[in-house]
Amino acid sequence: MDEDRATVRFVDRLIADAVQHRASDIHLQPEQDALRVRLRIDGLLREAEGPPAALRSRIVARLKLLAGMDVAEQRLPQDGRLQSQDGTGQPVQFRVASCPSVHGEKLVLRLIEQDAPATIEDLAMPEPARQALEVALDRTEGLILTTGPTGSGKTATLHAALRRLNTPERNICAVEDPVEIEVPGVTQVAVNRRAGVDFARALRAFLRQDPDVILIGEIRDAETAAIAVKAAQTGHLVLSTLHTRSAAGAVERLAQMGVPGYDLASSLSLVVAQRLVRRCCPACRPAGGAETAPDTAAEAGTDPGCPHCRDGYSGRRGVFQVMPLSDGIAEAILAGASARELEARAREAGVPDLHTAGWPLVEAGETSAAELRRATREAEPWPA
């Protein structure tokens, strides 16, 4: 009984601490003699206090139970959804994923943000980028893509766009894996592979539902890509995501999936590549611009940080590369250009790469040069 109470207290405290520290994920990793606990805060994993070793199996079992997962099944990966309360009594929701390992089941809890950006304006894009996105959203057809690694804010961008489009005059259908943010007025379908519902099957069903706008959580395979492109060509506005390092890379990725260049050139409207960078903590960072950012303070031997942050950073914001399909880019796609060549055409059209797009944030003191380099390192421009 004492162990049961200790398990409940630990789980409640863990969730409250994670929310208090603005963690996006909780990692519980079993090791030989312990349960390692880490919180992903502002994109980086941080060690947290773990429970007594004797409680680790009970903690995993309780979290699985709360998430509606099969507690007895420990050999197969599972997914679930957990609803709880933070330290102030406010409801919070987590997506829970389990994975068997040699020392037991590892759990990762991802916080489903209820205060994600609600509008395009809340994304804080530069004015030219925001206007280009709004022009693409005002069209009645075409394909709009967001790209970036896991955790770069793609879902938030898509849902901010979806809310802008969500009017009584439009029939909007969305398929996601899983549905993280519920939007009233939108038909949202969760991928269920056990039942045979994948992205492609849901898309085919949507096309028989008289849709105006279709949202696809992610284009992962050639069949989904082909259906999305055809839908964008036949009077539908299609929004989706891809995992590529830059906007130009999205075009190359779709070509690798077998989408012909003429179909891409006629369907693609705009690509948004994005990253999240950590903000310099406003409570402890002295005024003065980029030269006083946390990385500079660390080089000088000082220890940035205060009760409001750990290392001079607090919170995150987006950096965006928005590439509309100009005539020059369309011609390059038709000619089978590589991502490097498309990147060059984009620069000629005035589209900055991600690092360049984020530099004004460094100059304004919102982030540091080192943080911008860390977040955009994989998306640096192609060498000339």
PADO-908808 format. One record per residue (C-alpha): residue in three letters; x, y, z; residue number from 1. Coordinates in nm, 3 decimals. Example, Ala and Ser with C-alpha at 12.3 -4.5 7.8 and 13.67 -1.06 7.14 Angstrom:
<pts>
+------+---------+---------+---------+-----+
| type |      px |      py |      pz | seq |
+------+---------+---------+---------+-----+
|  ALA |   1.230 |  -0.450 |   0.780 |   1 |
|  SER |   1.367 |  -0.106 |   0.714 |   2 |
+------+---------+---------+---------+-----+
</pts>
This chain:
<pts>
+------+---------+---------+---------+-----+
| type |      px |      py |      pz | seq |
+------+---------+---------+---------+-----+
|  MET |   0.000 |   0.000 |   0.000 |   1 |
|  ASP |   0.284 |   0.241 |   0.083 |   2 |
|  GLU |   0.442 |   0.165 |  -0.255 |   3 |
|  ASP |   0.111 |   0.237 |  -0.428 |   4 |
|  ARG |   0.084 |   0.575 |  -0.259 |   5 |
|  ALA |   0.447 |   0.654 |  -0.337 |   6 |
|  THR |   0.385 |   0.563 |  -0.703 |   7 |
|  VAL |   0.084 |   0.792 |  -0.729 |   8 |
|  ARG |   0.273 |   1.078 |  -0.563 |   9 |
|  PHE |   0.571 |   1.039 |  -0.794 |  10 |
|  VAL |   0.358 |   1.035 |  -1.110 |  11 |
|  ASP |   0.158 |   1.339 |  -0.997 |  12 |
|  ARG |   0.474 |   1.529 |  -0.906 |  13 |
|  LEU |   0.645 |   1.433 |  -1.232 |  14 |
|  ILE |   0.357 |   1.567 |  -1.441 |  15 |
|  ALA |   0.333 |   1.886 |  -1.233 |  16 |
|  ASP |   0.710 |   1.949 |  -1.258 |  17 |
|  ALA |   0.709 |   1.886 |  -1.633 |  18 |
|  VAL |   0.431 |   2.138 |  -1.690 |  19 |
|  GLN |   0.591 |   2.391 |  -1.454 |  20 |
|  HIS |   0.921 |   2.371 |  -1.642 |  21 |
|  ARG |   0.746 |   2.398 |  -1.982 |  22 |
|  ALA |   0.864 |   2.052 |  -2.088 |  23 |
|  SER |   0.734 |   1.924 |  -2.422 |  24 |
|  ASP |   0.823 |   1.560 |  -2.347 |  25 |
|  ILE |   0.887 |   1.331 |  -2.050 |  26 |
|  HIS |   1.127 |   1.039 |  -2.105 |  27 |
|  LEU |   1.125 |   0.743 |  -1.866 |  28 |
|  GLN |   1.407 |   0.511 |  -1.965 |  29 |
|  PRO |   1.463 |   0.184 |  -1.773 |  30 |
|  GLU |   1.821 |   0.097 |  -1.692 |  31 |
|  GLN |   1.966 |  -0.201 |  -1.513 |  32 |
|  ASP |   1.912 |  -0.068 |  -1.161 |  33 |
|  ALA |   1.711 |   0.250 |  -1.209 |  34 |
|  LEU |   1.450 |   0.442 |  -1.404 |  35 |
|  ARG |   1.614 |   0.739 |  -1.575 |  36 |
|  VAL |   1.388 |   1.043 |  -1.605 |  37 |
|  ARG |   1.452 |   1.331 |  -1.844 |  38 |
|  LEU |   1.247 |   1.632 |  -1.951 |  39 |
|  ARG |   1.274 |   1.795 |  -2.294 |  40 |
|  ILE |   1.275 |   2.167 |  -2.220 |  41 |
|  ASP |   1.303 |   2.417 |  -2.505 |  42 |
|  GLY |   1.411 |   2.136 |  -2.736 |  43 |
|  LEU |   1.689 |   1.989 |  -2.519 |  44 |
|  LEU |   1.671 |   1.692 |  -2.281 |  45 |
|  ARG |   1.745 |   1.768 |  -1.915 |  46 |
|  GLU |   1.801 |   1.519 |  -1.635 |  47 |
|  ALA |   1.532 |   1.503 |  -1.366 |  48 |
|  GLU |   1.517 |   1.324 |  -1.033 |  49 |
|  GLY |   1.425 |   0.959 |  -1.076 |  50 |
|  PRO |   1.220 |   0.738 |  -0.845 |  51 |
|  PRO |   1.349 |   0.463 |  -0.616 |  52 |
|  ALA |   1.441 |   0.157 |  -0.822 |  53 |
|  ALA |   1.177 |  -0.052 |  -0.647 |  54 |
|  LEU |   0.900 |   0.168 |  -0.791 |  55 |
|  ARG |   1.000 |   0.171 |  -1.156 |  56 |
|  SER |   0.772 |  -0.110 |  -1.275 |  57 |
|  ARG |   0.480 |   0.032 |  -1.075 |  58 |
|  ILE |   0.533 |   0.378 |  -1.225 |  59 |
|  VAL |   0.538 |   0.244 |  -1.580 |  60 |
|  ALA |   0.227 |   0.035 |  -1.510 |  61 |
|  ARG |   0.039 |   0.333 |  -1.362 |  62 |
|  LEU |   0.119 |   0.558 |  -1.656 |  63 |
|  LYS |   0.009 |   0.290 |  -1.903 |  64 |
|  LEU |  -0.312 |   0.240 |  -1.708 |  65 |
|  LEU |  -0.388 |   0.613 |  -1.707 |  66 |
|  ALA |  -0.318 |   0.625 |  -2.082 |  67 |
|  GLY |  -0.562 |   0.342 |  -2.157 |  68 |
|  MET |  -0.288 |   0.101 |  -2.266 |  69 |
|  ASP |  -0.265 |  -0.273 |  -2.207 |  70 |
|  VAL |  -0.063 |  -0.303 |  -1.886 |  71 |
|  ALA |  -0.005 |  -0.676 |  -1.935 |  72 |
|  GLU |   0.143 |  -0.633 |  -2.284 |  73 |
|  GLN |   0.512 |  -0.554 |  -2.245 |  74 |
|  ARG |   0.655 |  -0.703 |  -2.564 |  75 |
|  LEU |   0.499 |  -0.475 |  -2.825 |  76 |
|  PRO |   0.502 |  -0.095 |  -2.872 |  77 |
|  GLN |   0.179 |   0.078 |  -2.773 |  78 |
|  ASP |   0.027 |   0.424 |  -2.798 |  79 |
|  GLY |  -0.215 |   0.590 |  -2.562 |  80 |
|  ARG |  -0.350 |   0.922 |  -2.439 |  81 |
|  LEU |  -0.330 |   1.043 |  -2.079 |  82 |
|  GLN |  -0.537 |   1.317 |  -1.920 |  83 |
|  SER |  -0.430 |   1.454 |  -1.584 |  84 |
|  GLN |  -0.386 |   1.779 |  -1.393 |  85 |
|  ASP |  -0.087 |   2.002 |  -1.336 |  86 |
|  GLY |   0.018 |   2.143 |  -1.000 |  87 |
|  THR |  -0.251 |   2.414 |  -1.017 |  88 |
|  GLY |  -0.534 |   2.177 |  -1.100 |  89 |
|  GLN |  -0.549 |   2.270 |  -1.468 |  90 |
|  PRO |  -0.621 |   1.980 |  -1.709 |  91 |
|  VAL |  -0.331 |   1.862 |  -1.924 |  92 |
|  GLN |  -0.312 |   1.593 |  -2.190 |  93 |
|  PHE |  -0.020 |   1.376 |  -2.299 |  94 |
|  ARG |   0.034 |   1.141 |  -2.590 |  95 |
|  VAL |   0.204 |   0.830 |  -2.450 |  96 |
|  ALA |   0.422 |   0.587 |  -2.645 |  97 |
|  SER |   0.583 |   0.272 |  -2.507 |  98 |
|  CYS |   0.873 |   0.078 |  -2.651 |  99 |
|  PRO |   1.017 |  -0.250 |  -2.514 | 100 |
|  SER |   1.390 |  -0.247 |  -2.431 | 101 |
|  VAL |   1.634 |  -0.493 |  -2.274 | 102 |
|  HIS |   1.570 |  -0.348 |  -1.926 | 103 |
|  GLY |   1.195 |  -0.299 |  -1.958 | 104 |
|  GLU |   0.953 |  -0.063 |  -2.126 | 105 |
|  LYS |   1.056 |   0.291 |  -2.212 | 106 |
|  LEU |   0.780 |   0.551 |  -2.203 | 107 |
|  VAL |   0.774 |   0.890 |  -2.371 | 108 |
|  LEU |   0.495 |   1.133 |  -2.281 | 109 |
|  ARG |   0.446 |   1.424 |  -2.520 | 110 |
|  LEU |   0.250 |   1.719 |  -2.387 | 111 |
|  ILE |  -0.038 |   1.815 |  -2.616 | 112 |
|  GLU |  -0.015 |   2.191 |  -2.611 | 113 |
|  GLN |  -0.343 |   2.367 |  -2.549 | 114 |
|  ASP |  -0.188 |   2.714 |  -2.591 | 115 |
|  ALA |  -0.027 |   2.659 |  -2.932 | 116 |
|  PRO |  -0.035 |   2.956 |  -3.173 | 117 |
|  ALA |  -0.400 |   3.003 |  -3.267 | 118 |
|  THR |  -0.355 |   3.234 |  -3.567 | 119 |
|  ILE |  -0.109 |   3.305 |  -3.845 | 120 |
|  GLU |  -0.020 |   3.629 |  -3.666 | 121 |
|  ASP |   0.068 |   3.436 |  -3.349 | 122 |
|  LEU |   0.342 |   3.252 |  -3.541 | 123 |
|  ALA |   0.533 |   3.584 |  -3.557 | 124 |
|  MET |   0.653 |   3.535 |  -3.913 | 125 |
|  PRO |   0.829 |   3.825 |  -4.086 | 126 |
|  GLU |   0.577 |   4.034 |  -4.280 | 127 |
|  PRO |   0.678 |   3.920 |  -4.633 | 128 |
|  ALA |   0.670 |   3.554 |  -4.529 | 129 |
|  ARG |   0.330 |   3.591 |  -4.361 | 130 |
|  GLN |   0.184 |   3.766 |  -4.664 | 131 |
|  ALA |   0.313 |   3.494 |  -4.897 | 132 |
|  LEU |   0.153 |   3.226 |  -4.678 | 133 |
|  GLU |  -0.178 |   3.412 |  -4.665 | 134 |
|  VAL |  -0.182 |   3.452 |  -5.044 | 135 |
|  ALA |  -0.137 |   3.075 |  -5.081 | 136 |
|  LEU |  -0.412 |   3.008 |  -4.825 | 137 |
|  ASP |  -0.652 |   3.241 |  -5.009 | 138 |
|  ARG |  -0.634 |   3.020 |  -5.318 | 139 |
|  THR |  -0.904 |   2.760 |  -5.373 | 140 |
|  GLU |  -0.656 |   2.492 |  -5.482 | 141 |
|  GLY |  -0.290 |   2.400 |  -5.456 | 142 |
|  LEU |  -0.047 |   2.219 |  -5.225 | 143 |
|  ILE |   0.105 |   2.393 |  -4.923 | 144 |
|  LEU |   0.384 |   2.208 |  -4.739 | 145 |
|  THR |   0.561 |   2.265 |  -4.408 | 146 |
|  THR |   0.899 |   2.099 |  -4.359 | 147 |
|  GLY |   1.141 |   2.047 |  -4.075 | 148 |
|  PRO |   1.253 |   1.787 |  -3.821 | 149 |
|  THR |   1.036 |   1.642 |  -3.547 | 150 |
|  GLY |   0.954 |   1.907 |  -3.287 | 151 |
|  SER |   1.004 |   2.208 |  -3.516 | 152 |
|  GLY |   0.646 |   2.335 |  -3.483 | 153 |
|  LYS |   0.504 |   2.209 |  -3.813 | 154 |
|  THR |   0.175 |   2.095 |  -3.656 | 155 |
|  ALA |   0.127 |   2.434 |  -3.490 | 156 |
|  THR |   0.179 |   2.610 |  -3.823 | 157 |
|  LEU |  -0.065 |   2.381 |  -4.003 | 158 |
|  HIS |  -0.332 |   2.425 |  -3.738 | 159 |
|  ALA |  -0.290 |   2.803 |  -3.734 | 160 |
|  ALA |  -0.350 |   2.793 |  -4.111 | 161 |
|  LEU |  -0.643 |   2.557 |  -4.061 | 162 |
|  ARG |  -0.811 |   2.795 |  -3.818 | 163 |
|  ARG |  -0.780 |   3.075 |  -4.072 | 164 |
|  LEU |  -0.952 |   2.859 |  -4.332 | 165 |
|  ASN |  -1.218 |   2.724 |  -4.094 | 166 |
|  THR |  -1.531 |   2.910 |  -4.205 | 167 |
|  PRO |  -1.888 |   2.786 |  -4.256 | 168 |
|  GLU |  -1.841 |   2.807 |  -4.635 | 169 |
|  ARG |  -1.564 |   2.544 |  -4.637 | 170 |
|  ASN |  -1.575 |   2.170 |  -4.581 | 171 |
|  ILE |  -1.243 |   2.079 |  -4.417 | 172 |
|  CYS |  -1.119 |   1.722 |  -4.366 | 173 |
|  ALA |  -0.800 |   1.628 |  -4.179 | 174 |
|  VAL |  -0.617 |   1.299 |  -4.127 | 175 |
|  GLU |  -0.341 |   1.292 |  -3.864 | 176 |
|  ASP |  -0.129 |   1.043 |  -3.672 | 177 |
|  PRO |  -0.244 |   1.111 |  -3.405 | 178 |
|  VAL |  -0.495 |   1.396 |  -3.377 | 179 |
|  GLU |  -0.318 |   1.627 |  -3.131 | 180 |
|  ILE |  -0.524 |   1.946 |  -3.154 | 181 |
|  GLU |  -0.899 |   1.922 |  -3.197 | 182 |
|  VAL |  -1.053 |   2.195 |  -3.415 | 183 |
|  PRO |  -1.432 |   2.240 |  -3.394 | 184 |
|  GLY |  -1.594 |   2.238 |  -3.736 | 185 |
|  VAL |  -1.323 |   2.022 |  -3.896 | 186 |
|  THR |  -1.370 |   1.651 |  -3.974 | 187 |
|  GLN |  -1.061 |   1.498 |  -3.811 | 188 |
|  VAL |  -0.963 |   1.135 |  -3.865 | 189 |
|  ALA |  -0.687 |   0.957 |  -3.671 | 190 |
|  VAL |  -0.472 |   0.700 |  -3.848 | 191 |
|  ASN |  -0.560 |   0.351 |  -3.722 | 192 |
|  ARG |  -0.341 |   0.090 |  -3.888 | 193 |
|  ARG |  -0.499 |  -0.197 |  -3.697 | 194 |
|  ALA |  -0.829 |  -0.106 |  -3.857 | 195 |
|  GLY |  -0.664 |  -0.049 |  -4.195 | 196 |
|  VAL |  -0.701 |   0.331 |  -4.192 | 197 |
|  ASP |  -0.380 |   0.494 |  -4.315 | 198 |
|  PHE |  -0.320 |   0.831 |  -4.477 | 199 |
|  ALA |  -0.390 |   0.709 |  -4.831 | 200 |
|  ARG |  -0.715 |   0.533 |  -4.740 | 201 |
|  ALA |  -0.844 |   0.833 |  -4.546 | 202 |
|  LEU |  -0.756 |   1.061 |  -4.836 | 203 |
|  ARG |  -0.952 |   0.848 |  -5.082 | 204 |
|  ALA |  -1.249 |   0.863 |  -4.845 | 205 |
|  PHE |  -1.217 |   1.242 |  -4.812 | 206 |
|  LEU |  -1.235 |   1.290 |  -5.188 | 207 |
|  ARG |  -1.585 |   1.138 |  -5.179 | 208 |
|  GLN |  -1.689 |   1.383 |  -4.904 | 209 |
|  ASP |  -1.698 |   1.699 |  -5.121 | 210 |
|  PRO |  -1.399 |   1.865 |  -4.944 | 211 |
|  ASP |  -1.272 |   2.218 |  -5.002 | 212 |
|  VAL |  -0.963 |   2.186 |  -4.781 | 213 |
|  ILE |  -0.770 |   1.868 |  -4.694 | 214 |
|  LEU |  -0.504 |   1.847 |  -4.423 | 215 |
|  ILE |  -0.264 |   1.550 |  -4.424 | 216 |
|  GLY |  -0.057 |   1.512 |  -4.109 | 217 |
|  GLU |   0.245 |   1.390 |  -4.306 | 218 |
|  ILE |   0.327 |   1.267 |  -4.655 | 219 |
|  ARG |   0.522 |   0.948 |  -4.587 | 220 |
|  ASP |   0.488 |   0.736 |  -4.900 | 221 |
|  ALA |   0.446 |   0.753 |  -5.277 | 222 |
|  GLU |   0.073 |   0.669 |  -5.272 | 223 |
|  THR |  -0.011 |   0.948 |  -5.027 | 224 |
|  ALA |   0.206 |   1.192 |  -5.226 | 225 |
|  ALA |   0.032 |   1.104 |  -5.554 | 226 |
|  ILE |  -0.318 |   1.142 |  -5.407 | 227 |
|  ALA |  -0.227 |   1.474 |  -5.241 | 228 |
|  VAL |  -0.086 |   1.618 |  -5.564 | 229 |
|  LYS |  -0.385 |   1.505 |  -5.770 | 230 |
|  ALA |  -0.624 |   1.652 |  -5.512 | 231 |
|  ALA |  -0.438 |   1.984 |  -5.531 | 232 |
|  GLN |  -0.477 |   1.978 |  -5.909 | 233 |
|  THR |  -0.849 |   1.912 |  -5.903 | 234 |
|  GLY |  -0.987 |   2.203 |  -5.707 | 235 |
|  HIS |  -0.879 |   2.129 |  -5.350 | 236 |
|  LEU |  -0.650 |   2.317 |  -5.115 | 237 |
|  VAL |  -0.416 |   2.060 |  -4.957 | 238 |
|  LEU |  -0.193 |   2.120 |  -4.653 | 239 |
|  SER |   0.068 |   1.872 |  -4.534 | 240 |
|  THR |   0.418 |   1.820 |  -4.391 | 241 |
|  LEU |   0.742 |   1.658 |  -4.505 | 242 |
|  HIS |   1.065 |   1.581 |  -4.323 | 243 |
|  THR |   1.327 |   1.769 |  -4.526 | 244 |
|  ARG |   1.599 |   2.010 |  -4.425 | 245 |
|  SER |   1.487 |   2.303 |  -4.642 | 246 |
|  ALA |   1.200 |   2.426 |  -4.858 | 247 |
|  ALA |   1.382 |   2.326 |  -5.177 | 248 |
|  GLY |   1.446 |   1.982 |  -5.032 | 249 |
|  ALA |   1.069 |   1.920 |  -5.017 | 250 |
|  VAL |   1.048 |   1.939 |  -5.395 | 251 |
|  GLU |   1.335 |   1.694 |  -5.436 | 252 |
|  ARG |   1.177 |   1.458 |  -5.181 | 253 |
|  LEU |   0.844 |   1.449 |  -5.368 | 254 |
|  ALA |   1.031 |   1.383 |  -5.692 | 255 |
|  GLN |   1.207 |   1.090 |  -5.523 | 256 |
|  MET |   0.863 |   0.958 |  -5.428 | 257 |
|  GLY |   0.778 |   0.943 |  -5.796 | 258 |
|  VAL |   0.576 |   1.263 |  -5.842 | 259 |
|  PRO |   0.651 |   1.392 |  -6.196 | 260 |
|  GLY |   0.793 |   1.741 |  -6.229 | 261 |
|  TYR |   0.500 |   1.865 |  -6.437 | 262 |
|  ASP |   0.257 |   1.760 |  -6.164 | 263 |
|  LEU |   0.467 |   1.933 |  -5.897 | 264 |
|  ALA |   0.500 |   2.253 |  -6.099 | 265 |
|  SER |   0.122 |   2.268 |  -6.153 | 266 |
|  SER |   0.014 |   2.177 |  -5.799 | 267 |
|  LEU |   0.268 |   2.316 |  -5.551 | 268 |
|  SER |   0.183 |   2.664 |  -5.421 | 269 |
|  LEU |   0.423 |   2.724 |  -5.133 | 270 |
|  VAL |   0.669 |   2.551 |  -4.900 | 271 |
|  VAL |   0.745 |   2.661 |  -4.543 | 272 |
|  ALA |   1.066 |   2.531 |  -4.383 | 273 |
|  GLN |   1.091 |   2.602 |  -4.012 | 274 |
|  ARG |   1.287 |   2.554 |  -3.692 | 275 |
|  LEU |   1.236 |   2.653 |  -3.329 | 276 |
|  VAL |   1.509 |   2.853 |  -3.157 | 277 |
|  ARG |   1.538 |   2.918 |  -2.784 | 278 |
|  ARG |   1.469 |   3.272 |  -2.669 | 279 |
|  CYS |   1.716 |   3.458 |  -2.452 | 280 |
|  CYS |   1.566 |   3.480 |  -2.104 | 281 |
|  PRO |   1.428 |   3.835 |  -2.057 | 282 |
|  ALA |   1.467 |   3.814 |  -1.679 | 283 |
|  CYS |   1.843 |   3.765 |  -1.661 | 284 |
|  ARG |   1.979 |   3.876 |  -1.997 | 285 |
|  PRO |   2.121 |   4.229 |  -1.993 | 286 |
|  ALA |   2.014 |   4.469 |  -2.264 | 287 |
|  GLY |   2.259 |   4.530 |  -2.540 | 288 |
|  GLY |   2.189 |   4.307 |  -2.839 | 289 |
|  ALA |   2.361 |   4.000 |  -2.974 | 290 |
|  GLU |   2.690 |   4.066 |  -2.797 | 291 |
|  THR |   2.534 |   3.992 |  -2.457 | 292 |
|  ALA |   2.362 |   3.668 |  -2.562 | 293 |
|  PRO |   2.412 |   3.353 |  -2.348 | 294 |
|  ASP |   2.676 |   3.196 |  -2.574 | 295 |
|  THR |   2.896 |   3.505 |  -2.543 | 296 |
|  ALA |   2.855 |   3.507 |  -2.166 | 297 |
|  ALA |   2.957 |   3.142 |  -2.151 | 298 |
|  GLU |   3.269 |   3.211 |  -2.356 | 299 |
|  ALA |   3.360 |   3.485 |  -2.109 | 300 |
|  GLY |   3.345 |   3.237 |  -1.822 | 301 |
|  THR |   3.023 |   3.362 |  -1.666 | 302 |
|  ASP |   2.726 |   3.142 |  -1.582 | 303 |
|  PRO |   2.411 |   3.271 |  -1.754 | 304 |
|  GLY |   2.085 |   3.177 |  -1.592 | 305 |
|  CYS |   1.845 |   3.283 |  -1.319 | 306 |
|  PRO |   1.551 |   3.139 |  -1.123 | 307 |
|  HIS |   1.342 |   3.176 |  -1.441 | 308 |
|  CYS |   1.575 |   2.975 |  -1.667 | 309 |
|  ARG |   1.853 |   2.718 |  -1.663 | 310 |
|  ASP |   2.113 |   2.850 |  -1.902 | 311 |
|  GLY |   2.008 |   3.193 |  -2.017 | 312 |
|  TYR |   1.720 |   3.075 |  -2.238 | 313 |
|  SER |   1.347 |   3.063 |  -2.172 | 314 |
|  GLY |   1.086 |   2.962 |  -2.427 | 315 |
|  ARG |   1.113 |   2.923 |  -2.804 | 316 |
|  ARG |   0.997 |   3.091 |  -3.121 | 317 |
|  GLY |   0.989 |   2.999 |  -3.488 | 318 |
|  VAL |   1.232 |   3.073 |  -3.770 | 319 |
|  PHE |   1.072 |   3.043 |  -4.113 | 320 |
|  GLN |   1.184 |   3.006 |  -4.474 | 321 |
|  VAL |   0.877 |   3.065 |  -4.692 | 322 |
|  MET |   0.920 |   2.974 |  -5.060 | 323 |
|  PRO |   0.631 |   3.057 |  -5.296 | 324 |
|  LEU |   0.640 |   2.884 |  -5.633 | 325 |
|  SER |   0.777 |   3.158 |  -5.857 | 326 |
|  ASP |   0.803 |   3.121 |  -6.235 | 327 |
|  GLY |   1.176 |   3.060 |  -6.205 | 328 |
|  ILE |   1.130 |   2.785 |  -5.945 | 329 |
|  ALA |   0.851 |   2.625 |  -6.151 | 330 |
|  GLU |   1.076 |   2.621 |  -6.458 | 331 |
|  ALA |   1.353 |   2.459 |  -6.255 | 332 |
|  ILE |   1.114 |   2.191 |  -6.128 | 333 |
|  LEU |   1.004 |   2.115 |  -6.484 | 334 |
|  ALA |   1.370 |   2.084 |  -6.583 | 335 |
|  GLY |   1.428 |   1.830 |  -6.302 | 336 |
|  ALA |   1.651 |   2.062 |  -6.097 | 337 |
|  SER |   1.818 |   1.935 |  -5.780 | 338 |
|  ALA |   1.757 |   2.083 |  -5.434 | 339 |
|  ARG |   2.083 |   2.279 |  -5.468 | 340 |
|  GLU |   1.967 |   2.437 |  -5.794 | 341 |
|  LEU |   1.624 |   2.512 |  -5.650 | 342 |
|  GLU |   1.787 |   2.676 |  -5.348 | 343 |
|  ALA |   1.980 |   2.902 |  -5.582 | 344 |
|  ARG |   1.661 |   2.994 |  -5.771 | 345 |
|  ALA |   1.490 |   3.069 |  -5.440 | 346 |
|  ARG |   1.772 |   3.305 |  -5.338 | 347 |
|  GLU |   1.739 |   3.480 |  -5.674 | 348 |
|  ALA |   1.368 |   3.524 |  -5.600 | 349 |
|  GLY |   1.450 |   3.685 |  -5.264 | 350 |
|  VAL |   1.381 |   3.384 |  -5.042 | 351 |
|  PRO |   1.644 |   3.371 |  -4.762 | 352 |
|  ASP |   1.775 |   3.044 |  -4.622 | 353 |
|  LEU |   1.675 |   2.960 |  -4.264 | 354 |
|  HIS |   1.993 |   3.092 |  -4.103 | 355 |
|  THR |   1.962 |   3.425 |  -4.285 | 356 |
|  ALA |   1.591 |   3.442 |  -4.203 | 357 |
|  GLY |   1.671 |   3.398 |  -3.834 | 358 |
|  TRP |   1.955 |   3.648 |  -3.810 | 359 |
|  PRO |   1.727 |   3.949 |  -3.735 | 360 |
|  LEU |   1.630 |   3.766 |  -3.415 | 361 |
|  VAL |   1.997 |   3.763 |  -3.313 | 362 |
|  GLU |   2.034 |   4.132 |  -3.392 | 363 |
|  ALA |   1.723 |   4.207 |  -3.186 | 364 |
|  GLY |   1.859 |   4.006 |  -2.893 | 365 |
|  GLU |   1.574 |   3.754 |  -2.900 | 366 |
|  THR |   1.814 |   3.462 |  -2.946 | 367 |
|  SER |   2.189 |   3.406 |  -2.972 | 368 |
|  ALA |   2.411 |   3.338 |  -3.271 | 369 |
|  ALA |   2.511 |   3.000 |  -3.124 | 370 |
|  GLU |   2.147 |   2.898 |  -3.076 | 371 |
|  LEU |   2.059 |   2.999 |  -3.432 | 372 |
|  ARG |   2.353 |   2.796 |  -3.564 | 373 |
|  ARG |   2.246 |   2.496 |  -3.355 | 374 |
|  ALA |   1.887 |   2.505 |  -3.480 | 375 |
|  THR |   1.963 |   2.568 |  -3.847 | 376 |
|  ARG |   2.289 |   2.376 |  -3.887 | 377 |
|  GLU |   2.133 |   2.104 |  -4.104 | 378 |
|  ALA |   1.960 |   2.365 |  -4.319 | 379 |
|  GLU |   2.263 |   2.579 |  -4.405 | 380 |
|  PRO |   2.266 |   2.695 |  -4.769 | 381 |
|  TRP |   2.422 |   2.473 |  -5.031 | 382 |
|  PRO |   2.781 |   2.565 |  -5.118 | 383 |
|  ALA |   2.817 |   2.767 |  -5.435 | 384 |
+------+---------+---------+---------+-----+
</pts>
